[in-house]
Amino acid sequence: MHFTYINGAFLPENAALIPIQDRGFRFGDGAFETIPLLTGRPYQFGWHMARLARGLEALHIPFDTATIQAPAKELVAKNKTQSGFLRI
């Protein structure tokens, strides 16, 4: 089984639903990062978070990217992923 992290909760990927009030759903905007995983670690995580923060700022979407690091690491561990991609 694979897991995802949505709105502060780890869920099985088949149970992950986006609420109708989600900003991306409502307005069709958003920002994301795709981060390569090398030996179970997100590659240049800090650089990707800085780029995500700039994109969110340009869209005027308030979000503290510092809150992502711990759940991202836990998600990689829960999925036992050594290589692939982390999509934030």
For each residue, the residues with C-beta under 8 A, 3 or more apart:
1: 12 13
2: 12 13 79
3: 10 11 12 13 75 78 79
4: 10 11 12 13 16 75
5: 8 9 10 11 71 72 74 75
6: 9 11 16 17 18
7: 19
8: 5 71
9: 5 6
10: 3 4 5 71 74 75 78
11: 3 4 5 6 15 16
12: 1 2 3 4 15 16
13: 1 2 3 4 16
14:
15: 11 12
16: 4 6 11 12 13
17: 6
18: 6 22 24 25
19: 7 22 25
20: 25 26
21: 25 26
22: 18 19 25 26
23: 26 27 29 30 61
24: 18 27 28 29 30
25: 18 19 20 21 22 28
26: 20 21 22 23
27: 23 24
28: 24 25
29: 23 24 59 61
30: 23 24 59 61
31: 52 55 56 59 61
32: 52 87 88
33: 48 49 51 52 87 88
34: 85 86 87 88
35: 42 43 44 45 48 85 86 87 88
36: 42 43 84 85 86
37: 40 41 42 43 76 81 82 83 84 85 86
38: 41 43 83
39: 82 83
40: 37 76 77 81 82
41: 37 38 45 76
42: 35 36 37 45 48 72 73 76 86
43: 35 36 37 38
44: 35 47 48
45: 35 41 42 48 49 69 72
46: 49 50
47: 44 50 51
48: 33 35 42 44 45 51 52 88
49: 33 45 46 52 53 65 66 68 69
50: 46 47 53 54 65
51: 33 47 48 54 55
52: 31 32 33 48 49 55 56 65 88
53: 49 50 56 57 65
54: 50 51 57 58
55: 31 51 52 58 59
56: 31 52 53 59 61 62 63 65
57: 53 54 60 61
58: 54 55
59: 29 30 31 55 56
60: 57
61: 23 29 30 31 56 57
62: 56
63: 56 67
64: 67
65: 49 50 52 53 56 68
66: 49 69
67: 63 64 70 71
68: 49 65 71 72 88
69: 45 49 66 72 73
70: 67 73 74
71: 5 8 10 67 68 74 75
72: 5 42 45 68 69 75 76 86 88
73: 42 69 70 76 77
74: 5 10 70 71 77 78
75: 3 4 5 10 71 72 78 79 86
76: 37 40 41 42 72 73 79 81 86
77: 40 73 74 80
78: 3 10 74 75
79: 2 3 75 76
80: 77
81: 37 40 76 84
82: 37 39 40
83: 37 38 39
84: 36 37 81
85: 34 35 36 37
86: 34 35 36 37 42 72 75 76
87: 32 33 34 35
88: 32 33 34 35 48 52 68 72
